[in-house]
């Protein structure tokens, strides 16, 4: 049975309001998009929604108490809180370099968590 939902596309700054007609997880029709990314986004959002994650982790012996980190690729949306809990329990030793892998293969997802900046020993 076909169903129509509204999604806001987040793949470009336009933020198009997409009317997505779908049957289960199969997109039948997408309207409201101003670029060709909209239909791909709609299908991905129905089958495997993902988001970039940015947060902080504790630093031991650093010039700053917290290190900003981010996922190297969009992370499965349904597992974000699980990832945040794992990162909350993590403490890294200074020094840390920007783009250093802080948590490899986070939650067996194949996605690394990387440092956003340098933190020197302090």
MOPAC internal coordinates of N, CA, C and O (Angstrom, degrees):
PM7 1SCF
backbone

  N    0.0000 0     0.00 0     0.00 0    0    0    0
  C    1.4450 1     0.00 0     0.00 0    1    0    0
  C    1.5247 1   109.82 1     0.00 0    2    1    0
  O    1.2310 1   120.50 1   -52.36 1    3    2    1
  N    1.3063 1   116.65 1   127.64 1    3    2    1
  C    1.4641 1   120.90 1  -179.01 1    5    3    2
  C    1.5194 1   111.58 1   -72.54 1    6    5    3
  O    1.2310 1   121.99 1   -34.83 1    7    6    5
  N    1.3514 1   113.79 1   145.17 1    7    6    5
  C    1.4605 1   121.51 1   179.39 1    9    7    6
  C    1.5194 1   106.91 1  -138.40 1   10    9    7
  O    1.2310 1   120.02 1   -34.36 1   11   10    9
  N    1.3187 1   117.57 1   145.64 1   11   10    9
  C    1.4602 1   121.21 1   177.54 1   13   11   10
  C    1.5154 1   109.27 1  -116.92 1   14   13   11
  O    1.2310 1   120.97 1   -52.71 1   15   14   13
  N    1.3272 1   115.75 1   127.29 1   15   14   13
  C    1.4601 1   122.81 1   177.58 1   17   15   14
  C    1.5184 1   109.06 1  -124.03 1   18   17   15
  O    1.2310 1   120.85 1   -21.17 1   19   18   17
  N    1.3193 1   115.99 1   158.83 1   19   18   17
  C    1.4566 1   121.81 1   176.06 1   21   19   18
  C    1.5206 1   108.81 1  -106.02 1   22   21   19
  O    1.2310 1   120.88 1   -50.62 1   23   22   21
  N    1.3250 1   115.93 1   129.38 1   23   22   21
  C    1.4617 1   122.52 1   175.83 1   25   23   22
  C    1.5164 1   108.60 1  -124.98 1   26   25   23
  O    1.2310 1   120.32 1   -32.04 1   27   26   25
  N    1.3049 1   116.99 1   147.96 1   27   26   25
  C    1.4582 1   121.28 1   171.87 1   29   27   26
  C    1.5157 1   106.52 1   -98.99 1   30   29   27
  O    1.2310 1   120.62 1   -62.14 1   31   30   29
  N    1.3190 1   116.43 1   117.86 1   31   30   29
  C    1.4614 1   121.58 1  -179.10 1   33   31   30
  C    1.5289 1   109.00 1   -71.60 1   34   33   31
  O    1.2310 1   120.55 1   -48.01 1   35   34   33
  N    1.3217 1   116.55 1   131.99 1   35   34   33
  C    1.4719 1   121.48 1  -177.63 1   37   35   34
  C    1.5280 1   112.39 1  -114.90 1   38   37   35
  O    1.2310 1   120.19 1  -163.05 1   39   38   37
  N    1.3318 1   117.25 1    16.95 1   39   38   37
  C    1.4591 1   118.87 1  -176.45 1   41   39   38
  C    1.5233 1   113.65 1   -85.17 1   42   41   39
  O    1.2310 1   119.79 1   165.65 1   43   42   41
  N    1.3159 1   118.00 1   -14.35 1   43   42   41
  C    1.4657 1   120.66 1   175.38 1   45   43   42
  C    1.5258 1   108.08 1  -145.63 1   46   45   43
  O    1.2310 1   119.51 1   -10.00 1   47   46   45
  N    1.3153 1   118.55 1   170.00 1   47   46   45
  C    1.4674 1   121.06 1  -175.79 1   49   47   46
  C    1.5332 1   115.40 1   -66.80 1   50   49   47
  O    1.2310 1   119.26 1   167.51 1   51   50   49
  N    1.3285 1   119.02 1   -12.49 1   51   50   49
  C    1.4626 1   120.23 1  -177.18 1   53   51   50
  C    1.5274 1   112.58 1   -68.56 1   54   53   51
  O    1.2310 1   119.52 1   147.57 1   55   54   53
  N    1.3221 1   118.52 1   -32.43 1   55   54   53
  C    1.4617 1   121.31 1   178.20 1   57   55   54
  C    1.5120 1   113.30 1    60.62 1   58   57   55
  O    1.2310 1   120.26 1  -129.09 1   59   58   57
  N    1.3054 1   117.10 1    50.91 1   59   58   57
  C    1.4642 1   121.92 1  -176.95 1   61   59   58
  C    1.5275 1   111.69 1   -63.90 1   62   61   59
  O    1.2310 1   121.22 1   -38.72 1   63   62   61
  N    1.3274 1   115.28 1   141.28 1   63   62   61
  C    1.4664 1   121.71 1   172.98 1   65   63   62
  C    1.5224 1   106.82 1   -86.50 1   66   65   63
  O    1.2310 1   120.67 1   -71.34 1   67   66   65
  N    1.3138 1   116.32 1   108.66 1   67   66   65
  C    1.4531 1   121.68 1  -177.03 1   69   67   66
  C    1.5226 1   110.58 1   -94.49 1   70   69   67
  O    1.2310 1   120.71 1   -47.73 1   71   70   69
  N    1.3220 1   116.25 1   132.27 1   71   70   69
  C    1.4609 1   121.24 1   169.13 1   73   71   70
  C    1.5285 1   105.09 1   -96.18 1   74   73   71
  O    1.2310 1   120.60 1   -67.61 1   75   74   73
  N    1.3209 1   116.45 1   112.39 1   75   74   73
  C    1.4580 1   121.66 1  -173.60 1   77   75   74
  C    1.5292 1   109.12 1  -111.29 1   78   77   75
  O    1.2310 1   121.46 1   -66.85 1   79   78   77
  N    1.3149 1   114.81 1   113.15 1   79   78   77
  C    1.4559 1   120.01 1   174.52 1   81   79   78
  C    1.5171 1   106.88 1   -95.25 1   82   81   79
  O    1.2310 1   121.04 1   -53.35 1   83   82   81
  N    1.3317 1   115.62 1   126.65 1   83   82   81
  C    1.4647 1   119.53 1  -175.76 1   85   83   82
  C    1.5151 1   110.29 1  -143.06 1   86   85   83
  O    1.2310 1   122.44 1   -21.52 1   87   86   85
  N    1.3039 1   112.93 1   158.48 1   87   86   85
  C    1.4579 1   121.52 1   174.18 1   89   87   86
  C    1.5164 1   106.08 1  -120.20 1   90   89   87
  O    1.2310 1   120.77 1   -77.09 1   91   90   89
  N    1.3318 1   116.13 1   102.91 1   91   90   89
  C    1.4584 1   120.05 1  -171.76 1   93   91   90
  C    1.5151 1   109.05 1    66.18 1   94   93   91
  O    1.2310 1   120.48 1    57.47 1   95   94   93
  N    1.3383 1   116.68 1  -122.53 1   95   94   93
  C    1.4657 1   120.59 1   178.99 1   97   95   94
  C    1.5189 1   112.23 1  -101.66 1   98   97   95
  O    1.2310 1   119.89 1  -167.03 1   99   98   97
  N    1.3209 1   117.82 1    12.97 1   99   98   97
  C    1.4600 1   121.28 1   179.60 1  101   99   98
  C    1.5171 1   109.77 1  -104.75 1  102  101   99
  O    1.2310 1   120.79 1   -59.34 1  103  102  101
  N    1.3283 1   116.09 1   120.66 1  103  102  101
  C    1.4580 1   121.31 1   178.82 1  105  103  102
  C    1.5247 1   109.29 1   -74.17 1  106  105  103
  O    1.2310 1   121.19 1   -50.34 1  107  106  105
  N    1.3315 1   115.32 1   129.66 1  107  106  105
  C    1.4623 1   121.48 1   178.24 1  109  107  106
  C    1.5282 1   109.76 1   -98.32 1  110  109  107
  O    1.2310 1   120.65 1   138.40 1  111  110  109
  N    1.3544 1   116.36 1   -41.60 1  111  110  109
  C    1.4662 1   120.22 1  -176.23 1  113  111  110
  C    1.5222 1   109.32 1  -155.50 1  114  113  111
  O    1.2310 1   120.97 1   -39.08 1  115  114  113
  N    1.3375 1   115.74 1   140.92 1  115  114  113
  C    1.4599 1   121.83 1   175.95 1  117  115  114
  C    1.5195 1   108.02 1  -127.95 1  118  117  115
  O    1.2310 1   120.56 1   -50.77 1  119  118  117
  N    1.3276 1   116.53 1   129.23 1  119  118  117
  C    1.4611 1   121.00 1   174.83 1  121  119  118
  C    1.5235 1   108.44 1  -129.41 1  122  121  119
  O    1.2310 1   121.00 1   -19.59 1  123  122  121
  N    1.3212 1   115.70 1   160.41 1  123  122  121
  C    1.4566 1   121.45 1   178.79 1  125  123  122
  C    1.5137 1   113.91 1    96.87 1  126  125  123
  O    1.2310 1   120.20 1   173.67 1  127  126  125
  N    1.3317 1   117.23 1    -6.33 1  127  126  125
  C    1.4658 1   119.40 1  -179.75 1  129  127  126
  C    1.5280 1   110.33 1   -83.36 1  130  129  127
  O    1.2310 1   121.30 1   -37.13 1  131  130  129
  N    1.3383 1   115.11 1   142.87 1  131  130  129
  C    1.4582 1   120.92 1   178.39 1  133  131  130
  C    1.5322 1   112.32 1  -104.19 1  134  133  131
  O    1.2310 1   120.70 1   178.72 1  135  134  133
  N    1.3340 1   116.27 1    -1.28 1  135  134  133
  C    1.4587 1   119.87 1   174.77 1  137  135  134
  C    1.5278 1   108.17 1  -144.17 1  138  137  135
  O    1.2310 1   120.82 1    -6.31 1  139  138  137
  N    1.3170 1   116.03 1   173.69 1  139  138  137
  C    1.4727 1   119.27 1  -175.47 1  141  139  138
  C    1.5279 1   113.36 1   -79.10 1  142  141  139
  O    1.2310 1   119.39 1   179.77 1  143  142  141
  N    1.3242 1   118.76 1    -0.23 1  143  142  141
  C    1.4580 1   121.04 1   178.77 1  145  143  142
  C    1.5335 1   112.27 1   -77.62 1  146  145  143
  O    1.2310 1   120.45 1   155.17 1  147  146  145
  N    1.3210 1   116.74 1   -24.83 1  147  146  145
  C    1.4638 1   121.81 1  -175.59 1  149  147  146
  C    1.5199 1   114.10 1   -55.36 1  150  149  147
  O    1.2310 1   119.07 1   126.76 1  151  150  149
  N    1.3336 1   119.37 1   -53.24 1  151  150  149
  C    1.4708 1   119.18 1   179.94 1  153  151  150
  C    1.5289 1   113.29 1   -61.23 1  154  153  151
  O    1.2310 1   119.97 1   142.05 1  155  154  153
  N    1.3460 1   117.67 1   -37.95 1  155  154  153
  C    1.4759 1   120.10 1   177.64 1  157  155  154
  C    1.5264 1   110.64 1   -65.37 1  158  157  155
  O    1.2310 1   120.79 1   138.09 1  159  158  157
  N    1.3325 1   116.10 1   -41.91 1  159  158  157
  C    1.4605 1   120.66 1   178.27 1  161  159  158
  C    1.5294 1   110.26 1   -61.85 1  162  161  159
  O    1.2310 1   120.19 1   134.97 1  163  162  161
  N    1.3187 1   117.24 1   -45.03 1  163  162  161
  C    1.4681 1   121.36 1  -178.73 1  165  163  162
  C    1.5262 1   110.75 1   -59.65 1  166  165  163
  O    1.2310 1   120.27 1   134.63 1  167  166  165
  N    1.3296 1   117.10 1   -45.37 1  167  166  165
  C    1.4648 1   120.03 1  -179.94 1  169  167  166
  C    1.5260 1   110.88 1   -64.32 1  170  169  167
  O    1.2310 1   120.35 1   136.23 1  171  170  169
  N    1.3186 1   116.93 1   -43.77 1  171  170  169
  C    1.4707 1   120.64 1   179.46 1  173  171  170
  C    1.5285 1   110.81 1   -64.51 1  174  173  171
  O    1.2310 1   120.18 1   141.31 1  175  174  173
  N    1.3094 1   117.25 1   -38.69 1  175  174  173
  C    1.4612 1   121.12 1  -178.92 1  177  175  174
  C    1.5328 1   111.15 1   -66.70 1  178  177  175
  O    1.2310 1   120.35 1   147.87 1  179  178  177
  N    1.3087 1   116.94 1   -32.13 1  179  178  177
  C    1.4691 1   120.19 1   178.39 1  181  179  178
  C    1.5273 1   112.53 1   -77.39 1  182  181  179
  O    1.2310 1   120.16 1   145.95 1  183  182  181
  N    1.3267 1   117.30 1   -34.05 1  183  182  181
  C    1.4623 1   120.03 1  -173.52 1  185  183  182
  C    1.5282 1   114.17 1   -99.26 1  186  185  183
  O    1.2310 1   119.82 1   142.43 1  187  186  185
  N    1.3377 1   117.95 1   -37.57 1  187  186  185
  C    1.4620 1   120.91 1  -175.76 1  189  187  186
  C    1.5265 1   109.61 1  -155.32 1  190  189  187
  O    1.2310 1   119.82 1  -105.61 1  191  190  189
  N    1.3457 1   117.95 1    74.39 1  191  190  189
  C    1.4672 1   119.22 1  -178.72 1  193  191  190
  C    1.5235 1   111.62 1   -65.48 1  194  193  191
  O    1.2310 1   120.91 1   -44.17 1  195  194  193
  N    1.3289 1   115.87 1   135.83 1  195  194  193
  C    1.4683 1   122.10 1  -178.97 1  197  195  194
  C    1.5172 1   109.94 1  -136.67 1  198  197  195
  O    1.2310 1   121.30 1   -26.10 1  199  198  197
  N    1.3259 1   115.12 1   153.90 1  199  198  197
  C    1.4585 1   121.67 1   178.14 1  201  199  198
  C    1.5207 1   109.55 1  -142.22 1  202  201  199
  O    1.2310 1   120.75 1   -29.13 1  203  202  201
  N    1.3229 1   116.17 1   150.87 1  203  202  201
  C    1.4555 1   121.15 1   168.96 1  205  203  202
  C    1.5275 1   106.76 1   -72.82 1  206  205  203
  O    1.2310 1   120.64 1   -35.02 1  207  206  205
  N    1.3249 1   116.39 1   144.98 1  207  206  205
  C    1.4679 1   120.99 1  -179.74 1  209  207  206
  C    1.5223 1   107.93 1  -123.16 1  210  209  207
  O    1.2310 1   121.04 1   -47.74 1  211  210  209
  N    1.3182 1   115.62 1   132.26 1  211  210  209
  C    1.4678 1   121.80 1   175.65 1  213  211  210
  C    1.5234 1   107.65 1  -132.12 1  214  213  211
  O    1.2310 1   120.70 1   -45.88 1  215  214  213
  N    1.3205 1   116.27 1   134.12 1  215  214  213
  C    1.4628 1   121.32 1   179.94 1  217  215  214
  C    1.5259 1   107.99 1  -157.83 1  218  217  215
  O    1.2310 1   120.12 1    19.94 1  219  218  217
  N    1.3170 1   117.38 1  -160.06 1  219  218  217
  C    1.4702 1   121.49 1   177.19 1  221  219  218
  C    1.5289 1   109.70 1  -131.69 1  222  221  219
  O    1.2310 1   121.37 1   -23.70 1  223  222  221
  N    1.3325 1   114.99 1   156.30 1  223  222  221
  C    1.4635 1   121.72 1   171.83 1  225  223  222
  C    1.5241 1   108.01 1  -128.31 1  226  225  223
  O    1.2310 1   120.89 1   -22.97 1  227  226  225
  N    1.3184 1   115.90 1   157.03 1  227  226  225
  C    1.4641 1   121.19 1  -179.94 1  229  227  226
  C    1.5203 1   110.77 1   -72.34 1  230  229  227
  O    1.2310 1   121.31 1   -33.15 1  231  230  229
  N    1.3453 1   115.10 1   146.85 1  231  230  229
  C    1.4655 1   121.76 1   176.96 1  233  231  230
  C    1.5220 1   108.38 1  -119.28 1  234  233  231
  O    1.2310 1   121.07 1   -50.44 1  235  234  233
  N    1.3254 1   115.57 1   129.56 1  235  234  233
  C    1.4618 1   122.03 1   177.92 1  237  235  234
  C    1.5251 1   107.78 1   -97.19 1  238  237  235
  O    1.2310 1   120.86 1   -55.25 1  239  238  237
  N    1.3467 1   115.97 1   124.75 1  239  238  237
  C    1.4610 1   120.93 1   176.15 1  241  239  238
  C    1.5162 1   113.83 1    74.16 1  242  241  239
  O    1.2310 1   120.12 1  -155.84 1  243  242  241
  N    1.3090 1   117.38 1    24.16 1  243  242  241
  C    1.4594 1   120.19 1  -177.49 1  245  243  242
  C    1.5152 1   113.84 1  -103.89 1  246  245  243
  O    1.2310 1   120.92 1   -14.62 1  247  246  245
  N    1.3219 1   115.86 1   165.38 1  247  246  245
  C    1.4593 1   121.56 1   176.60 1  249  247  246
  C    1.5314 1   111.26 1   -71.20 1  250  249  247
  O    1.2310 1   120.14 1   163.92 1  251  250  249
  N    1.3082 1   117.35 1   -16.08 1  251  250  249
  C    1.4674 1   124.40 1   176.05 1  253  251  250
  C    1.5312 1   107.56 1  -127.32 1  254  253  251
  O    1.2310 1   119.71 1   -33.29 1  255  254  253
  N    1.3396 1   118.17 1   146.71 1  255  254  253
  C    1.4667 1   119.66 1  -179.04 1  257  255  254
  C    1.5315 1   113.57 1   -78.30 1  258  257  255
  O    1.2310 1   120.49 1   158.07 1  259  258  257
  N    1.3220 1   116.67 1   -21.93 1  259  258  257
  C    1.4629 1   121.01 1  -177.72 1  261  259  258
  C    1.5159 1   110.95 1  -129.33 1  262  261  259
  O    1.2310 1   121.32 1   -31.55 1  263  262  261
  N    1.3252 1   115.07 1   148.45 1  263  262  261
  C    1.4566 1   123.09 1   178.89 1  265  263  262
  C    1.5241 1   108.86 1  -117.40 1  266  265  263
  O    1.2310 1   119.79 1   -58.00 1  267  266  265
  N    1.3319 1   118.01 1   122.00 1  267  266  265
  C    1.4632 1   118.54 1   175.14 1  269  267  266
  C    1.5310 1   110.30 1   -72.11 1  270  269  267
  O    1.2310 1   120.86 1   -44.14 1  271  270  269
  N    1.3281 1   115.96 1   135.86 1  271  270  269
  C    1.4608 1   121.93 1  -179.12 1  273  271  270
  C    1.5239 1   109.67 1  -132.94 1  274  273  271
  O    1.2310 1   121.10 1   -17.11 1  275  274  273
  N    1.3326 1   115.49 1   162.89 1  275  274  273
  C    1.4673 1   120.89 1   179.02 1  277  275  274
  C    1.5261 1   109.17 1  -150.64 1  278  277  275
  O    1.2310 1   121.02 1   -21.45 1  279  278  277
  N    1.3229 1   115.65 1   158.55 1  279  278  277
  C    1.4616 1   119.80 1   177.13 1  281  279  278
  C    1.5259 1   108.94 1   -80.83 1  282  281  279
  O    1.2310 1   120.72 1   -37.02 1  283  282  281
  N    1.3176 1   116.23 1   142.98 1  283  282  281
  C    1.4609 1   121.52 1  -178.20 1  285  283  282
  C    1.5276 1   112.01 1   -71.25 1  286  285  283
  O    1.2310 1   120.39 1   162.18 1  287  286  285
  N    1.3250 1   116.86 1   -17.82 1  287  286  285
  C    1.4662 1   122.54 1   179.20 1  289  287  286
  C    1.5252 1   107.47 1  -151.11 1  290  289  287
  O    1.2310 1   119.84 1   -16.03 1  291  290  289
  N    1.3162 1   117.91 1   163.97 1  291  290  289
  C    1.4611 1   119.10 1   177.24 1  293  291  290
  C    1.5367 1   111.68 1   -57.73 1  294  293  291
  O    1.2310 1   121.27 1   -43.45 1  295  294  293
  N    1.3177 1   115.18 1   136.55 1  295  294  293
  C    1.4619 1   123.35 1  -174.05 1  297  295  294
  C    1.5294 1   109.26 1  -103.47 1  298  297  295
  O    1.2310 1   119.32 1   -33.07 1  299  298  297
  N    1.3478 1   118.91 1   146.93 1  299  298  297
  C    1.4689 1   120.70 1   179.07 1  301  299  298
  C    1.5322 1   111.36 1   -55.39 1  302  301  299
  O    1.2310 1   121.06 1   -56.19 1  303  302  301
  N    1.3182 1   115.58 1   123.81 1  303  302  301
  C    1.4665 1   121.85 1  -174.09 1  305  303  302
  C    1.5241 1   113.05 1   -57.42 1  306  305  303
  O    1.2310 1   120.05 1   140.93 1  307  306  305
  N    1.3062 1   117.52 1   -39.07 1  307  306  305
  C    1.4565 1   121.23 1  -178.36 1  309  307  306
  C    1.5157 1   114.76 1   -68.53 1  310  309  307
  O    1.2310 1   120.05 1   167.83 1  311  310  309
  N    1.3287 1   117.50 1   -12.17 1  311  310  309
  C    1.4687 1   120.95 1  -177.82 1  313  311  310
  C    1.5323 1   112.58 1  -112.44 1  314  313  311
  O    1.2310 1   119.95 1  -171.49 1  315  314  313
  N    1.3332 1   117.70 1     8.51 1  315  314  313
  C    1.4660 1   120.74 1  -176.37 1  317  315  314
  C    1.5225 1   111.74 1   -62.09 1  318  317  315
  O    1.2310 1   119.46 1   136.16 1  319  318  317
  N    1.3209 1   118.64 1   -43.84 1  319  318  317
  C    1.4677 1   119.59 1  -179.16 1  321  319  318
  C    1.5230 1   111.91 1   -65.67 1  322  321  319
  O    1.2310 1   120.43 1   146.31 1  323  322  321
  N    1.3121 1   116.78 1   -33.69 1  323  322  321
  C    1.4687 1   121.48 1   175.27 1  325  323  322
  C    1.5359 1   110.30 1   -64.75 1  326  325  323
  O    1.2310 1   120.90 1   138.51 1  327  326  325
  N    1.3400 1   115.89 1   -41.49 1  327  326  325
  C    1.4680 1   120.30 1   177.05 1  329  327  326
  C    1.5202 1   110.77 1   -64.64 1  330  329  327
  O    1.2310 1   120.07 1   135.78 1  331  330  329
  N    1.3192 1   117.46 1   -44.22 1  331  330  329
  C    1.4633 1   120.87 1   179.92 1  333  331  330
  C    1.5261 1   111.14 1   -61.24 1  334  333  331
  O    1.2310 1   119.92 1   141.82 1  335  334  333
  N    1.3247 1   117.75 1   -38.18 1  335  334  333
  C    1.4683 1   120.84 1   177.65 1  337  335  334
  C    1.5237 1   110.62 1   -64.61 1  338  337  335
  O    1.2310 1   120.14 1   139.02 1  339  338  337
  N    1.3267 1   117.34 1   -40.98 1  339  338  337
  C    1.4640 1   120.93 1   178.54 1  341  339  338
  C    1.5201 1   110.79 1   -64.87 1  342  341  339
  O    1.2310 1   120.09 1   140.30 1  343  342  341
  N    1.3085 1   117.44 1   -39.70 1  343  342  341
  C    1.4684 1   120.90 1  -179.87 1  345  343  342
  C    1.5284 1   111.34 1   -72.50 1  346  345  343
  O    1.2310 1   120.39 1   147.49 1  347  346  345
  N    1.3259 1   116.86 1   -32.51 1  347  346  345
  C    1.4644 1   120.55 1   177.63 1  349  347  346
  C    1.5317 1   110.54 1   -64.20 1  350  349  347
  O    1.2310 1   120.08 1   148.51 1  351  350  349
  N    1.3149 1   117.45 1   -31.49 1  351  350  349
  C    1.4684 1   121.80 1  -179.82 1  353  351  350
  C    1.5284 1   112.72 1   -83.46 1  354  353  351
  O    1.2310 1   120.24 1   170.53 1  355  354  353
  N    1.3135 1   117.15 1    -9.47 1  355  354  353
  C    1.4567 1   122.04 1  -175.07 1  357  355  354
  C    1.5277 1   111.40 1   -87.36 1  358  357  355
  O    1.2310 1   120.65 1   -38.54 1  359  358  357
  N    1.3419 1   116.36 1   141.46 1  359  358  357
  C    1.4612 1   122.21 1   172.79 1  361  359  358
  C    1.5168 1   107.29 1  -135.38 1  362  361  359
  O    1.2310 1   120.49 1   -53.04 1  363  362  361
  N    1.3299 1   116.68 1   126.96 1  363  362  361
  C    1.4625 1   121.02 1  -177.69 1  365  363  362
  C    1.5242 1   109.78 1  -107.14 1  366  365  363
  O    1.2310 1   121.10 1   -25.49 1  367  366  365
  N    1.3345 1   115.50 1   154.51 1  367  366  365
  C    1.4559 1   121.53 1   178.32 1  369  367  366
  C    1.5190 1   110.13 1   -92.37 1  370  369  367
  O    1.2310 1   121.10 1   -42.20 1  371  370  369
  N    1.3410 1   115.51 1   137.80 1  371  370  369
  C    1.4626 1   120.89 1   174.10 1  373  371  370
  C    1.5228 1   107.66 1   -76.80 1  374  373  371
  O    1.2310 1   118.80 1   -27.61 1  375  374  373
  N    1.3111 1   119.89 1   152.39 1  375  374  373
  C    1.4603 1   127.04 1     1.92 1  377  375  374
  C    1.5328 1   112.24 1   -83.00 1  378  377  375
  O    1.2310 1   121.98 1   -23.84 1  379  378  377
  N    1.3300 1   113.81 1   156.16 1  379  378  377
  C    1.4621 1   121.55 1   177.68 1  381  379  378
  C    1.5235 1   107.60 1  -128.95 1  382  381  379
  O    1.2310 1   120.97 1   -41.33 1  383  382  381
  N    1.3232 1   115.75 1   138.67 1  383  382  381
  C    1.4689 1   121.30 1   178.96 1  385  383  382
  C    1.5265 1   109.99 1  -104.54 1  386  385  383
  O    1.2310 1   120.54 1   -32.41 1  387  386  385
  N    1.3116 1   116.56 1   147.59 1  387  386  385
  C    1.4590 1   121.21 1   175.76 1  389  387  386
  C    1.5257 1   109.55 1   -56.02 1  390  389  387
  O    1.2310 1   120.33 1   -39.81 1  391  390  389
  N    1.3108 1   116.97 1   140.19 1  391  390  389
  C    1.4666 1   125.82 1  -179.48 1  393  391  390
  C    1.5311 1   113.63 1    71.21 1  394  393  391
  O    1.2310 1   119.85 1  -173.75 1  395  394  393
  N    1.3268 1   117.90 1     6.25 1  395  394  393
  C    1.4671 1   121.27 1   174.28 1  397  395  394
  C    1.5287 1   108.37 1   -68.48 1  398  397  395
  O    1.2310 1   120.35 1   -39.98 1  399  398  397
  N    1.3245 1   116.94 1   140.02 1  399  398  397
  C    1.4595 1   121.07 1   177.06 1  401  399  398
  C    1.5265 1   108.55 1   -71.14 1  402  401  399
  O    1.2310 1   120.64 1   -59.15 1  403  402  401
  N    1.3080 1   116.39 1   120.85 1  403  402  401
  C    1.4661 1   122.97 1  -179.59 1  405  403  402
  C    1.5228 1   110.13 1   -95.95 1  406  405  403
  O    1.2310 1   120.63 1   141.74 1  407  406  405
  N    1.3267 1   116.40 1   -38.26 1  407  406  405
  C    1.4586 1   121.76 1   177.10 1  409  407  406
  C    1.5281 1   107.30 1  -141.05 1  410  409  407
  O    1.2310 1   120.84 1   -72.93 1  411  410  409
  N    1.3286 1   116.00 1   107.07 1  411  410  409
  C    1.4642 1   120.88 1  -179.03 1  413  411  410
  C    1.5244 1   110.18 1   -78.62 1  414  413  411
  O    1.2310 1   120.83 1   -38.63 1  415  414  413
  N    1.3087 1   116.02 1   141.37 1  415  414  413
  C    1.4651 1   122.08 1   174.47 1  417  415  414
  C    1.5315 1   110.83 1    48.99 1  418  417  415
  O    1.2310 1   120.96 1  -124.78 1  419  418  417
  N    1.3243 1   115.76 1    55.22 1  419  418  417
  C    1.4627 1   121.63 1  -175.24 1  421  419  418
  C    1.5251 1   111.76 1   -53.90 1  422  421  419
  O    1.2310 1   120.74 1   -56.78 1  423  422  421
  N    1.3111 1   116.20 1   123.22 1  423  422  421
  C    1.4722 1   123.91 1   179.05 1  425  423  422
  C    1.5264 1   112.31 1    52.57 1  426  425  423
  O    1.2310 1   120.47 1  -144.51 1  427  426  425
  N    1.3183 1   116.72 1    35.49 1  427  426  425
  C    1.4684 1   123.17 1  -179.60 1  429  427  426
  C    1.5289 1   112.63 1    57.26 1  430  429  427
  O    1.2310 1   120.78 1  -146.98 1  431  430  429
  N    1.3308 1   116.12 1    33.02 1  431  430  429
  C    1.4656 1   121.39 1  -178.27 1  433  431  430
  C    1.5214 1   112.36 1   -91.61 1  434  433  431
  O    1.2310 1   120.44 1   165.45 1  435  434  433
  N    1.3415 1   116.77 1   -14.55 1  435  434  433
  C    1.4561 1   120.23 1  -173.62 1  437  435  434
  C    1.5236 1   112.35 1    83.57 1  438  437  435
  O    1.2310 1   120.50 1  -175.44 1  439  438  437
  N    1.3280 1   116.66 1     4.56 1  439  438  437
  C    1.4637 1   121.92 1  -177.98 1  441  439  438
  C    1.5216 1   109.06 1  -112.06 1  442  441  439
  O    1.2310 1   120.87 1   -51.18 1  443  442  441
  N    1.3398 1   115.94 1   128.82 1  443  442  441
  C    1.4597 1   121.39 1   178.45 1  445  443  442
  C    1.5208 1   110.66 1   -88.71 1  446  445  443
  O    1.2310 1   121.20 1   -26.67 1  447  446  445
  N    1.3247 1   115.30 1   153.33 1  447  446  445
  C    1.4631 1   122.23 1   170.83 1  449  447  446
  C    1.5218 1   106.13 1  -104.88 1  450  449  447
  O    1.2310 1   120.73 1   -51.92 1  451  450  449
  N    1.3352 1   116.20 1   128.08 1  451  450  449
  C    1.4631 1   122.68 1  -174.03 1  453  451  450
  C    1.5125 1   112.68 1  -116.00 1  454  453  451
  O    1.2310 1   120.67 1   -26.57 1  455  454  453
  N    1.3381 1   116.32 1   153.43 1  455  454  453
  C    1.4654 1   121.75 1   175.39 1  457  455  454
  C    1.5228 1   109.56 1   -74.82 1  458  457  455
  O    1.2310 1   120.46 1   -40.41 1  459  458  457
  N    1.3186 1   116.72 1   139.59 1  459  458  457
  C    1.4665 1   121.68 1   178.95 1  461  459  458
  C    1.5274 1   113.22 1   -88.20 1  462  461  459
  O    1.2310 1   120.41 1   162.53 1  463  462  461
  N    1.3162 1   116.82 1   -17.47 1  463  462  461
  C    1.4769 1   120.14 1  -177.56 1  465  463  462
  C    1.5097 1   110.81 1  -154.61 1  466  465  463
  O    1.2310 1   121.21 1    -9.83 1  467  466  465
  N    1.3068 1   115.30 1   170.17 1  467  466  465
  C    1.4626 1   121.64 1   174.55 1  469  467  466
  C    1.5293 1   108.57 1   -80.02 1  470  469  467
  O    1.2310 1   120.85 1   -34.92 1  471  470  469
  N    1.3325 1   115.98 1   145.08 1  471  470  469
  C    1.4711 1   122.25 1   168.36 1  473  471  470
  C    1.5264 1   105.85 1  -133.44 1  474  473  471
  O    1.2310 1   121.06 1   -59.90 1  475  474  473
  N    1.3053 1   115.58 1   120.10 1  475  474  473
  C    1.4634 1   120.80 1  -179.34 1  477  475  474
  C    1.5244 1   109.69 1   -86.41 1  478  477  475
  O    1.2310 1   121.56 1   -11.74 1  479  478  477
  N    1.3257 1   114.62 1   168.26 1  479  478  477
  C    1.4631 1   119.14 1   175.09 1  481  479  478
  C    1.5098 1   107.48 1   -70.38 1  482  481  479
  O    1.2310 1   121.24 1   -33.30 1  483  482  481
  N    1.3047 1   115.23 1   146.70 1  483  482  481
  C    1.4562 1   115.24 1  -176.07 1  485  483  482
  C    1.4463 1   113.89 1  -140.84 1  486  485  483
  O    1.2310 1   120.10 1   180.00 1  487  486  485

